Amino acid sequence: MVDRAPRRAAQDAGRDPDALKTAIRINVGPGTSVDSLADRLKQLAESGTDEAYVDAFAMLHSLDQMLDFAGQVIARTGGL
């Protein structure tokens, strides 16, 4: 769930709360499936998260593995 307190604080300070963006880092560990990551990214998008940085270095050790995994996640999320 995205914390709405920063938006309220911006509003209270007379600033534009829409200028704030929410970014989440997801550390993908060994055994994480494409489907579980895709589901998590969909949940985050639905809750209002603007960006997600996925760090899969602990699980994937080559560029080819990372590109394949990322391609599968993008296919399952529709590229959110």
PyMOL Python script that loads the backbone (N, CA, C, O; Angstrom):
from pymol import cmd

cmd.read_pdbstr("""\
ATOM      1  N   MET A   1       0.842  -1.177   0.000  1.00  0.00           N
ATOM      2  CA  MET A   1       0.000   0.000   0.000  1.00  0.00           C
ATOM      3  C   MET A   1       0.890   1.244   0.000  1.00  0.00           C
ATOM      4  O   MET A   1       1.910   1.289   0.688  1.00  0.00           O
ATOM      5  N   VAL A   2       0.499   2.232  -0.764  1.00  0.00           N
ATOM      6  CA  VAL A   2       1.267   3.457  -0.882  1.00  0.00           C
ATOM      7  C   VAL A   2       0.879   4.408   0.241  1.00  0.00           C
ATOM      8  O   VAL A   2      -0.304   4.611   0.515  1.00  0.00           O
ATOM      9  N   ASP A   3       1.873   4.983   0.882  1.00  0.00           N
ATOM     10  CA  ASP A   3       1.666   5.930   1.975  1.00  0.00           C
ATOM     11  C   ASP A   3       1.194   7.265   1.402  1.00  0.00           C
ATOM     12  O   ASP A   3       1.867   7.848   0.552  1.00  0.00           O
ATOM     13  N   ARG A   4       0.072   7.736   1.851  1.00  0.00           N
ATOM     14  CA  ARG A   4      -0.503   8.999   1.351  1.00  0.00           C
ATOM     15  C   ARG A   4      -0.064  10.209   2.177  1.00  0.00           C
ATOM     16  O   ARG A   4      -0.410  11.339   1.831  1.00  0.00           O
ATOM     17  N   ALA A   5       0.684  10.002   3.252  1.00  0.00           N
ATOM     18  CA  ALA A   5       1.109  11.110   4.106  1.00  0.00           C
ATOM     19  C   ALA A   5       1.929  12.157   3.348  1.00  0.00           C
ATOM     20  O   ALA A   5       1.721  13.351   3.563  1.00  0.00           O
ATOM     21  N   PRO A   6       2.848  11.757   2.472  1.00  0.00           N
ATOM     22  CA  PRO A   6       3.596  12.786   1.736  1.00  0.00           C
ATOM     23  C   PRO A   6       2.694  13.682   0.873  1.00  0.00           C
ATOM     24  O   PRO A   6       2.955  14.877   0.732  1.00  0.00           O
ATOM     25  N   ARG A   7       1.651  13.107   0.308  1.00  0.00           N
ATOM     26  CA  ARG A   7       0.725  13.924  -0.501  1.00  0.00           C
ATOM     27  C   ARG A   7       0.001  14.941   0.377  1.00  0.00           C
ATOM     28  O   ARG A   7      -0.181  16.098  -0.005  1.00  0.00           O
ATOM     29  N   ARG A   8      -0.407  14.485   1.560  1.00  0.00           N
ATOM     30  CA  ARG A   8      -1.076  15.408   2.490  1.00  0.00           C
ATOM     31  C   ARG A   8      -0.119  16.499   2.940  1.00  0.00           C
ATOM     32  O   ARG A   8      -0.509  17.662   3.044  1.00  0.00           O
ATOM     33  N   ALA A   9       1.119  16.139   3.205  1.00  0.00           N
ATOM     34  CA  ALA A   9       2.113  17.120   3.638  1.00  0.00           C
ATOM     35  C   ALA A   9       2.372  18.151   2.540  1.00  0.00           C
ATOM     36  O   ALA A   9       2.504  19.341   2.823  1.00  0.00           O
ATOM     37  N   ALA A  10       2.445  17.702   1.306  1.00  0.00           N
ATOM     38  CA  ALA A  10       2.648  18.636   0.195  1.00  0.00           C
ATOM     39  C   ALA A  10       1.460  19.590   0.085  1.00  0.00           C
ATOM     40  O   ALA A  10       1.626  20.798  -0.084  1.00  0.00           O
ATOM     41  N   GLN A  11       0.276  19.027   0.181  1.00  0.00           N
ATOM     42  CA  GLN A  11      -0.936  19.842   0.106  1.00  0.00           C
ATOM     43  C   GLN A  11      -0.964  20.865   1.241  1.00  0.00           C
ATOM     44  O   GLN A  11      -1.252  22.041   1.018  1.00  0.00           O
ATOM     45  N   ASP A  12      -0.664  20.410   2.456  1.00  0.00           N
ATOM     46  CA  ASP A  12      -0.661  21.309   3.623  1.00  0.00           C
ATOM     47  C   ASP A  12       0.353  22.433   3.468  1.00  0.00           C
ATOM     48  O   ASP A  12       0.166  23.522   4.010  1.00  0.00           O
ATOM     49  N   ALA A  13       1.433  22.168   2.725  1.00  0.00           N
ATOM     50  CA  ALA A  13       2.483  23.180   2.518  1.00  0.00           C
ATOM     51  C   ALA A  13       2.195  24.056   1.299  1.00  0.00           C
ATOM     52  O   ALA A  13       3.008  24.905   0.936  1.00  0.00           O
ATOM     53  N   GLY A  14       1.034  23.849   0.667  1.00  0.00           N
ATOM     54  CA  GLY A  14       0.678  24.649  -0.491  1.00  0.00           C
ATOM     55  C   GLY A  14       1.385  24.213  -1.765  1.00  0.00           C
ATOM     56  O   GLY A  14       1.500  24.990  -2.712  1.00  0.00           O
ATOM     57  N   ARG A  15       1.848  22.996  -1.788  1.00  0.00           N
ATOM     58  CA  ARG A  15       2.548  22.455  -2.972  1.00  0.00           C
ATOM     59  C   ARG A  15       1.632  21.484  -3.701  1.00  0.00           C
ATOM     60  O   ARG A  15       0.635  21.005  -3.161  1.00  0.00           O
ATOM     61  N   ASP A  16       2.003  21.211  -4.940  1.00  0.00           N
ATOM     62  CA  ASP A  16       1.211  20.318  -5.777  1.00  0.00           C
ATOM     63  C   ASP A  16       1.507  18.863  -5.429  1.00  0.00           C
ATOM     64  O   ASP A  16       2.607  18.388  -5.713  1.00  0.00           O
ATOM     65  N   PRO A  17       0.563  18.135  -4.822  1.00  0.00           N
ATOM     66  CA  PRO A  17       0.819  16.736  -4.476  1.00  0.00           C
ATOM     67  C   PRO A  17       0.994  15.841  -5.705  1.00  0.00           C
ATOM     68  O   PRO A  17       1.589  14.767  -5.606  1.00  0.00           O
ATOM     69  N   ASP A  18       0.484  16.270  -6.857  1.00  0.00           N
ATOM     70  CA  ASP A  18       0.641  15.472  -8.075  1.00  0.00           C
ATOM     71  C   ASP A  18       2.069  15.511  -8.618  1.00  0.00           C
ATOM     72  O   ASP A  18       2.432  14.711  -9.481  1.00  0.00           O
ATOM     73  N   ALA A  19       2.875  16.441  -8.110  1.00  0.00           N
ATOM     74  CA  ALA A  19       4.279  16.508  -8.527  1.00  0.00           C
ATOM     75  C   ALA A  19       5.107  15.412  -7.843  1.00  0.00           C
ATOM     76  O   ALA A  19       6.219  15.110  -8.276  1.00  0.00           O
ATOM     77  N   LEU A  20       4.564  14.824  -6.780  1.00  0.00           N
ATOM     78  CA  LEU A  20       5.266  13.744  -6.074  1.00  0.00           C
ATOM     79  C   LEU A  20       5.092  12.436  -6.823  1.00  0.00           C
ATOM     80  O   LEU A  20       4.023  12.158  -7.366  1.00  0.00           O
ATOM     81  N   LYS A  21       6.133  11.648  -6.849  1.00  0.00           N
ATOM     82  CA  LYS A  21       6.076  10.327  -7.472  1.00  0.00           C
ATOM     83  C   LYS A  21       6.478   9.286  -6.433  1.00  0.00           C
ATOM     84  O   LYS A  21       7.281   9.562  -5.541  1.00  0.00           O
ATOM     85  N   THR A  22       5.923   8.108  -6.554  1.00  0.00           N
ATOM     86  CA  THR A  22       6.244   7.009  -5.659  1.00  0.00           C
ATOM     87  C   THR A  22       7.075   5.990  -6.414  1.00  0.00           C
ATOM     88  O   THR A  22       6.665   5.494  -7.464  1.00  0.00           O
ATOM     89  N   ALA A  23       8.242   5.680  -5.875  1.00  0.00           N
ATOM     90  CA  ALA A  23       9.120   4.688  -6.487  1.00  0.00           C
ATOM     91  C   ALA A  23       9.409   3.592  -5.466  1.00  0.00           C
ATOM     92  O   ALA A  23       9.658   3.872  -4.293  1.00  0.00           O
ATOM     93  N   ILE A  24       9.372   2.362  -5.918  1.00  0.00           N
ATOM     94  CA  ILE A  24       9.590   1.201  -5.058  1.00  0.00           C
ATOM     95  C   ILE A  24      10.739   0.378  -5.630  1.00  0.00           C
ATOM     96  O   ILE A  24      10.840   0.195  -6.843  1.00  0.00           O
ATOM     97  N   ARG A  25      11.598  -0.112  -4.750  1.00  0.00           N
ATOM     98  CA  ARG A  25      12.655  -1.033  -5.168  1.00  0.00           C
ATOM     99  C   ARG A  25      12.237  -2.434  -4.742  1.00  0.00           C
ATOM    100  O   ARG A  25      11.837  -2.656  -3.599  1.00  0.00           O
ATOM    101  N   ILE A  26      12.333  -3.370  -5.674  1.00  0.00           N
ATOM    102  CA  ILE A  26      12.011  -4.765  -5.391  1.00  0.00           C
ATOM    103  C   ILE A  26      13.278  -5.580  -5.578  1.00  0.00           C
ATOM    104  O   ILE A  26      13.824  -5.643  -6.679  1.00  0.00           O
ATOM    105  N   ASN A  27      13.742  -6.201  -4.512  1.00  0.00           N
ATOM    106  CA  ASN A  27      14.899  -7.086  -4.586  1.00  0.00           C
ATOM    107  C   ASN A  27      14.386  -8.502  -4.829  1.00  0.00           C
ATOM    108  O   ASN A  27      13.726  -9.095  -3.976  1.00  0.00           O
ATOM    109  N   VAL A  28      14.702  -9.025  -6.002  1.00  0.00           N
ATOM    110  CA  VAL A  28      14.238 -10.350  -6.391  1.00  0.00           C
ATOM    111  C   VAL A  28      15.274 -11.379  -5.947  1.00  0.00           C
ATOM    112  O   VAL A  28      16.439 -11.317  -6.338  1.00  0.00           O
ATOM    113  N   GLY A  29      14.832 -12.318  -5.131  1.00  0.00           N
ATOM    114  CA  GLY A  29      15.736 -13.339  -4.628  1.00  0.00           C
ATOM    115  C   GLY A  29      15.601 -14.652  -5.362  1.00  0.00           C
ATOM    116  O   GLY A  29      14.676 -14.837  -6.152  1.00  0.00           O
ATOM    117  N   PRO A  30      16.516 -15.559  -5.106  1.00  0.00           N
ATOM    118  CA  PRO A  30      16.467 -16.877  -5.739  1.00  0.00           C
ATOM    119  C   PRO A  30      15.107 -17.541  -5.541  1.00  0.00           C
ATOM    120  O   PRO A  30      14.539 -17.516  -4.449  1.00  0.00           O
ATOM    121  N   GLY A  31      14.606 -18.125  -6.602  1.00  0.00           N
ATOM    122  CA  GLY A  31      13.323 -18.824  -6.533  1.00  0.00           C
ATOM    123  C   GLY A  31      12.118 -17.960  -6.850  1.00  0.00           C
ATOM    124  O   GLY A  31      11.001 -18.471  -6.926  1.00  0.00           O
ATOM    125  N   THR A  32      12.316 -16.660  -7.037  1.00  0.00           N
ATOM    126  CA  THR A  32      11.190 -15.793  -7.370  1.00  0.00           C
ATOM    127  C   THR A  32      10.704 -16.128  -8.775  1.00  0.00           C
ATOM    128  O   THR A  32      11.498 -16.204  -9.712  1.00  0.00           O
ATOM    129  N   SER A  33       9.424 -16.324  -8.913  1.00  0.00           N
ATOM    130  CA  SER A  33       8.879 -16.669 -10.229  1.00  0.00           C
ATOM    131  C   SER A  33       8.485 -15.410 -10.998  1.00  0.00           C
ATOM    132  O   SER A  33       8.249 -14.347 -10.424  1.00  0.00           O
ATOM    133  N   VAL A  34       8.426 -15.570 -12.300  1.00  0.00           N
ATOM    134  CA  VAL A  34       7.969 -14.488 -13.162  1.00  0.00           C
ATOM    135  C   VAL A  34       6.551 -14.084 -12.754  1.00  0.00           C
ATOM    136  O   VAL A  34       6.242 -12.896 -12.658  1.00  0.00           O
ATOM    137  N   ASP A  35       5.696 -15.075 -12.516  1.00  0.00           N
ATOM    138  CA  ASP A  35       4.308 -14.772 -12.155  1.00  0.00           C
ATOM    139  C   ASP A  35       4.202 -14.006 -10.844  1.00  0.00           C
ATOM    140  O   ASP A  35       3.403 -13.075 -10.745  1.00  0.00           O
ATOM    141  N   SER A  36       4.989 -14.376  -9.833  1.00  0.00           N
ATOM    142  CA  SER A  36       4.896 -13.674  -8.549  1.00  0.00           C
ATOM    143  C   SER A  36       5.371 -12.228  -8.677  1.00  0.00           C
ATOM    144  O   SER A  36       4.781 -11.325  -8.083  1.00  0.00           O
ATOM    145  N   LEU A  37       6.435 -12.004  -9.451  1.00  0.00           N
ATOM    146  CA  LEU A  37       6.899 -10.632  -9.651  1.00  0.00           C
ATOM    147  C   LEU A  37       5.885  -9.834 -10.461  1.00  0.00           C
ATOM    148  O   LEU A  37       5.610  -8.678 -10.140  1.00  0.00           O
ATOM    149  N   ALA A  38       5.330 -10.435 -11.501  1.00  0.00           N
ATOM    150  CA  ALA A  38       4.325  -9.741 -12.309  1.00  0.00           C
ATOM    151  C   ALA A  38       3.111  -9.371 -11.463  1.00  0.00           C
ATOM    152  O   ALA A  38       2.577  -8.270 -11.591  1.00  0.00           O
ATOM    153  N   ASP A  39       2.676 -10.282 -10.603  1.00  0.00           N
ATOM    154  CA  ASP A  39       1.542  -9.992  -9.713  1.00  0.00           C
ATOM    155  C   ASP A  39       1.866  -8.844  -8.771  1.00  0.00           C
ATOM    156  O   ASP A  39       1.034  -7.967  -8.541  1.00  0.00           O
ATOM    157  N   ARG A  40       3.070  -8.853  -8.231  1.00  0.00           N
ATOM    158  CA  ARG A  40       3.485  -7.776  -7.313  1.00  0.00           C
ATOM    159  C   ARG A  40       3.508  -6.431  -8.027  1.00  0.00           C
ATOM    160  O   ARG A  40       3.051  -5.429  -7.478  1.00  0.00           O
ATOM    161  N   LEU A  41       4.032  -6.403  -9.236  1.00  0.00           N
ATOM    162  CA  LEU A  41       4.082  -5.157 -10.005  1.00  0.00           C
ATOM    163  C   LEU A  41       2.678  -4.660 -10.330  1.00  0.00           C
ATOM    164  O   LEU A  41       2.424  -3.456 -10.286  1.00  0.00           O
ATOM    165  N   LYS A  42       1.770  -5.563 -10.654  1.00  0.00           N
ATOM    166  CA  LYS A  42       0.379  -5.175 -10.923  1.00  0.00           C
ATOM    167  C   LYS A  42      -0.259  -4.577  -9.670  1.00  0.00           C
ATOM    168  O   LYS A  42      -0.947  -3.559  -9.746  1.00  0.00           O
ATOM    169  N   GLN A  43      -0.029  -5.211  -8.512  1.00  0.00           N
ATOM    170  CA  GLN A  43      -0.568  -4.694  -7.251  1.00  0.00           C
ATOM    171  C   GLN A  43      -0.041  -3.296  -6.969  1.00  0.00           C
ATOM    172  O   GLN A  43      -0.798  -2.409  -6.573  1.00  0.00           O
ATOM    173  N   LEU A  44       1.248  -3.102  -7.172  1.00  0.00           N
ATOM    174  CA  LEU A  44       1.842  -1.789  -6.934  1.00  0.00           C
ATOM    175  C   LEU A  44       1.254  -0.733  -7.864  1.00  0.00           C
ATOM    176  O   LEU A  44       0.956   0.380  -7.431  1.00  0.00           O
ATOM    177  N   ALA A  45       1.086  -1.076  -9.139  1.00  0.00           N
ATOM    178  CA  ALA A  45       0.501  -0.135 -10.096  1.00  0.00           C
ATOM    179  C   ALA A  45      -0.922   0.232  -9.693  1.00  0.00           C
ATOM    180  O   ALA A  45      -1.315   1.397  -9.761  1.00  0.00           O
ATOM    181  N   GLU A  46      -1.688  -0.765  -9.274  1.00  0.00           N
ATOM    182  CA  GLU A  46      -3.070  -0.518  -8.857  1.00  0.00           C
ATOM    183  C   GLU A  46      -3.150   0.338  -7.598  1.00  0.00           C
ATOM    184  O   GLU A  46      -4.132   1.050  -7.390  1.00  0.00           O
ATOM    185  N   SER A  47      -2.119   0.271  -6.759  1.00  0.00           N
ATOM    186  CA  SER A  47      -2.136   1.053  -5.518  1.00  0.00           C
ATOM    187  C   SER A  47      -1.591   2.463  -5.715  1.00  0.00           C
ATOM    188  O   SER A  47      -1.571   3.258  -4.775  1.00  0.00           O
ATOM    189  N   GLY A  48      -1.145   2.779  -6.942  1.00  0.00           N
ATOM    190  CA  GLY A  48      -0.705   4.145  -7.205  1.00  0.00           C
ATOM    191  C   GLY A  48       0.797   4.340  -7.301  1.00  0.00           C
ATOM    192  O   GLY A  48       1.258   5.476  -7.411  1.00  0.00           O
ATOM    193  N   THR A  49       1.564   3.278  -7.262  1.00  0.00           N
ATOM    194  CA  THR A  49       3.012   3.396  -7.406  1.00  0.00           C
ATOM    195  C   THR A  49       3.340   3.836  -8.828  1.00  0.00           C
ATOM    196  O   THR A  49       2.813   3.286  -9.795  1.00  0.00           O
ATOM    197  N   ASP A  50       4.216   4.834  -8.946  1.00  0.00           N
ATOM    198  CA  ASP A  50       4.577   5.363 -10.261  1.00  0.00           C
ATOM    199  C   ASP A  50       5.699   4.585 -10.926  1.00  0.00           C
ATOM    200  O   ASP A  50       5.691   4.401 -12.143  1.00  0.00           O
ATOM    201  N   GLU A  51       6.665   4.128 -10.137  1.00  0.00           N
ATOM    202  CA  GLU A  51       7.832   3.445 -10.686  1.00  0.00           C
ATOM    203  C   GLU A  51       8.235   2.286  -9.788  1.00  0.00           C
ATOM    204  O   GLU A  51       8.054   2.329  -8.572  1.00  0.00           O
ATOM    205  N   ALA A  52       8.783   1.256 -10.409  1.00  0.00           N
ATOM    206  CA  ALA A  52       9.339   0.142  -9.645  1.00  0.00           C
ATOM    207  C   ALA A  52      10.693  -0.208 -10.254  1.00  0.00           C
ATOM    208  O   ALA A  52      10.813  -0.403 -11.463  1.00  0.00           O
ATOM    209  N   TYR A  53      11.689  -0.281  -9.412  1.00  0.00           N
ATOM    210  CA  TYR A  53      13.027  -0.681  -9.823  1.00  0.00           C
ATOM    211  C   TYR A  53      13.213  -2.117  -9.356  1.00  0.00           C
ATOM    212  O   TYR A  53      13.157  -2.396  -8.159  1.00  0.00           O
ATOM    213  N   VAL A  54      13.432  -3.017 -10.290  1.00  0.00           N
ATOM    214  CA  VAL A  54      13.576  -4.426  -9.954  1.00  0.00           C
ATOM    215  C   VAL A  54      15.043  -4.806 -10.005  1.00  0.00           C
ATOM    216  O   VAL A  54      15.688  -4.708 -11.049  1.00  0.00           O
ATOM    217  N   ASP A  55      15.561  -5.239  -8.870  1.00  0.00           N
ATOM    218  CA  ASP A  55      16.962  -5.666  -8.764  1.00  0.00           C
ATOM    219  C   ASP A  55      16.984  -7.188  -8.675  1.00  0.00           C
ATOM    220  O   ASP A  55      16.618  -7.772  -7.655  1.00  0.00           O
ATOM    221  N   ALA A  56      17.424  -7.819  -9.768  1.00  0.00           N
ATOM    222  CA  ALA A  56      17.428  -9.279  -9.833  1.00  0.00           C
ATOM    223  C   ALA A  56      18.842  -9.856  -9.828  1.00  0.00           C
ATOM    224  O   ALA A  56      19.036 -11.022 -10.170  1.00  0.00           O
ATOM    225  N   PHE A  57      19.820  -9.054  -9.446  1.00  0.00           N
ATOM    226  CA  PHE A  57      21.206  -9.513  -9.489  1.00  0.00           C
ATOM    227  C   PHE A  57      21.482 -10.683  -8.555  1.00  0.00           C
ATOM    228  O   PHE A  57      22.386 -11.474  -8.821  1.00  0.00           O
ATOM    229  N   ALA A  58      20.728 -10.814  -7.471  1.00  0.00           N
ATOM    230  CA  ALA A  58      20.937 -11.934  -6.550  1.00  0.00           C
ATOM    231  C   ALA A  58      20.449 -13.252  -7.145  1.00  0.00           C
ATOM    232  O   ALA A  58      20.861 -14.327  -6.711  1.00  0.00           O
ATOM    233  N   MET A  59      19.576 -13.162  -8.134  1.00  0.00           N
ATOM    234  CA  MET A  59      18.982 -14.366  -8.704  1.00  0.00           C
ATOM    235  C   MET A  59      19.509 -14.670 -10.109  1.00  0.00           C
ATOM    236  O   MET A  59      19.689 -15.831 -10.474  1.00  0.00           O
ATOM    237  N   LEU A  60      19.749 -13.641 -10.874  1.00  0.00           N
ATOM    238  CA  LEU A  60      20.138 -13.813 -12.270  1.00  0.00           C
ATOM    239  C   LEU A  60      21.561 -13.309 -12.453  1.00  0.00           C
ATOM    240  O   LEU A  60      21.897 -12.203 -12.030  1.00  0.00           O
ATOM    241  N   HIS A  61      22.380 -14.111 -13.075  1.00  0.00           N
ATOM    242  CA  HIS A  61      23.803 -13.795 -13.098  1.00  0.00           C
ATOM    243  C   HIS A  61      24.347 -13.416 -14.465  1.00  0.00           C
ATOM    244  O   HIS A  61      25.535 -13.121 -14.593  1.00  0.00           O
ATOM    245  N   SER A  62      23.504 -13.417 -15.485  1.00  0.00           N
ATOM    246  CA  SER A  62      23.998 -13.004 -16.793  1.00  0.00           C
ATOM    247  C   SER A  62      22.994 -12.048 -17.430  1.00  0.00           C
ATOM    248  O   SER A  62      21.813 -12.046 -17.083  1.00  0.00           O
ATOM    249  N   LEU A  63      23.470 -11.255 -18.343  1.00  0.00           N
ATOM    250  CA  LEU A  63      22.600 -10.314 -19.042  1.00  0.00           C
ATOM    251  C   LEU A  63      21.508 -11.057 -19.807  1.00  0.00           C
ATOM    252  O   LEU A  63      20.360 -10.613 -19.831  1.00  0.00           O
ATOM    253  N   ASP A  64      21.848 -12.168 -20.422  1.00  0.00           N
ATOM    254  CA  ASP A  64      20.845 -12.950 -21.159  1.00  0.00           C
ATOM    255  C   ASP A  64      19.723 -13.428 -20.230  1.00  0.00           C
ATOM    256  O   ASP A  64      18.550 -13.377 -20.598  1.00  0.00           O
ATOM    257  N   GLN A  65      20.083 -13.894 -19.022  1.00  0.00           N
ATOM    258  CA  GLN A  65      19.072 -14.337 -18.061  1.00  0.00           C
ATOM    259  C   GLN A  65      18.176 -13.165 -17.657  1.00  0.00           C
ATOM    260  O   GLN A  65      16.956 -13.305 -17.577  1.00  0.00           O
ATOM    261  N   MET A  66      18.794 -12.010 -17.404  1.00  0.00           N
ATOM    262  CA  MET A  66      18.025 -10.837 -16.985  1.00  0.00           C
ATOM    263  C   MET A  66      17.073 -10.372 -18.081  1.00  0.00           C
ATOM    264  O   MET A  66      15.916 -10.046 -17.813  1.00  0.00           O
ATOM    265  N   LEU A  67      17.565 -10.342 -19.315  1.00  0.00           N
ATOM    266  CA  LEU A  67      16.714  -9.915 -20.424  1.00  0.00           C
ATOM    267  C   LEU A  67      15.555 -10.882 -20.645  1.00  0.00           C
ATOM    268  O   LEU A  67      14.435 -10.455 -20.925  1.00  0.00           O
ATOM    269  N   ASP A  68      15.816 -12.171 -20.522  1.00  0.00           N
ATOM    270  CA  ASP A  68      14.757 -13.174 -20.677  1.00  0.00           C
ATOM    271  C   ASP A  68      13.716 -13.018 -19.578  1.00  0.00           C
ATOM    272  O   ASP A  68      12.517 -13.004 -19.858  1.00  0.00           O
ATOM    273  N   PHE A  69      14.163 -12.901 -18.329  1.00  0.00           N
ATOM    274  CA  PHE A  69      13.264 -12.746 -17.190  1.00  0.00           C
ATOM    275  C   PHE A  69      12.439 -11.469 -17.336  1.00  0.00           C
ATOM    276  O   PHE A  69      11.224 -11.485 -17.142  1.00  0.00           O
ATOM    277  N   ALA A  70      13.104 -10.364 -17.680  1.00  0.00           N
ATOM    278  CA  ALA A  70      12.404  -9.084 -17.848  1.00  0.00           C
ATOM    279  C   ALA A  70      11.377  -9.166 -18.966  1.00  0.00           C
ATOM    280  O   ALA A  70      10.272  -8.641 -18.832  1.00  0.00           O
ATOM    281  N   GLY A  71      11.729  -9.817 -20.065  1.00  0.00           N
ATOM    282  CA  GLY A  71      10.792  -9.965 -21.172  1.00  0.00           C
ATOM    283  C   GLY A  71       9.548 -10.733 -20.771  1.00  0.00           C
ATOM    284  O   GLY A  71       8.439 -10.392 -21.183  1.00  0.00           O
ATOM    285  N   GLN A  72       9.733 -11.765 -19.971  1.00  0.00           N
ATOM    286  CA  GLN A  72       8.588 -12.550 -19.507  1.00  0.00           C
ATOM    287  C   GLN A  72       7.699 -11.728 -18.567  1.00  0.00           C
ATOM    288  O   GLN A  72       6.472 -11.794 -18.646  1.00  0.00           O
ATOM    289  N   VAL A  73       8.330 -10.953 -17.679  1.00  0.00           N
ATOM    290  CA  VAL A  73       7.552 -10.111 -16.751  1.00  0.00           C
ATOM    291  C   VAL A  73       6.780  -9.060 -17.536  1.00  0.00           C
ATOM    292  O   VAL A  73       5.601  -8.830 -17.266  1.00  0.00           O
ATOM    293  N   ILE A  74       7.420  -8.426 -18.492  1.00  0.00           N
ATOM    294  CA  ILE A  74       6.749  -7.398 -19.303  1.00  0.00           C
ATOM    295  C   ILE A  74       5.583  -8.011 -20.058  1.00  0.00           C
ATOM    296  O   ILE A  74       4.520  -7.396 -20.143  1.00  0.00           O
ATOM    297  N   ALA A  75       5.752  -9.192 -20.601  1.00  0.00           N
ATOM    298  CA  ALA A  75       4.665  -9.857 -21.321  1.00  0.00           C
ATOM    299  C   ALA A  75       3.469 -10.125 -20.406  1.00  0.00           C
ATOM    300  O   ALA A  75       2.322 -10.024 -20.842  1.00  0.00           O
ATOM    301  N   ARG A  76       3.729 -10.464 -19.145  1.00  0.00           N
ATOM    302  CA  ARG A  76       2.640 -10.787 -18.203  1.00  0.00           C
ATOM    303  C   ARG A  76       1.984  -9.545 -17.607  1.00  0.00           C
ATOM    304  O   ARG A  76       0.846  -9.609 -17.141  1.00  0.00           O
ATOM    305  N   THR A  77       2.690  -8.419 -17.618  1.00  0.00           N
ATOM    306  CA  THR A  77       2.113  -7.198 -17.036  1.00  0.00           C
ATOM    307  C   THR A  77       1.569  -6.257 -18.090  1.00  0.00           C
ATOM    308  O   THR A  77       0.952  -5.245 -17.760  1.00  0.00           O
ATOM    309  N   GLY A  78       1.789  -6.578 -19.353  1.00  0.00           N
ATOM    310  CA  GLY A  78       1.339  -5.672 -20.404  1.00  0.00           C
ATOM    311  C   GLY A  78       2.184  -4.418 -20.474  1.00  0.00           C
ATOM    312  O   GLY A  78       1.769  -3.412 -21.050  1.00  0.00           O
ATOM    313  N   GLY A  79       3.368  -4.477 -19.887  1.00  0.00           N
ATOM    314  CA  GLY A  79       4.279  -3.334 -19.932  1.00  0.00           C
ATOM    315  C   GLY A  79       3.891  -2.192 -19.008  1.00  0.00           C
ATOM    316  O   GLY A  79       4.497  -1.122 -19.062  1.00  0.00           O
ATOM    317  N   LEU A  80       2.893  -2.401 -18.162  1.00  0.00           N
ATOM    318  CA  LEU A  80       2.444  -1.364 -17.239  1.00  0.00           C
ATOM    319  C   LEU A  80       3.087  -0.054 -17.559  1.00  0.00           C
ATOM    320  O   LEU A  80       2.828   0.942 -16.885  1.00  0.00           O
TER     321      LEU A  80
END
""", "prot")
cmd.dss("prot")
cmd.show_as("cartoon", "prot")
cmd.util.cbc("prot")
cmd.orient("prot")
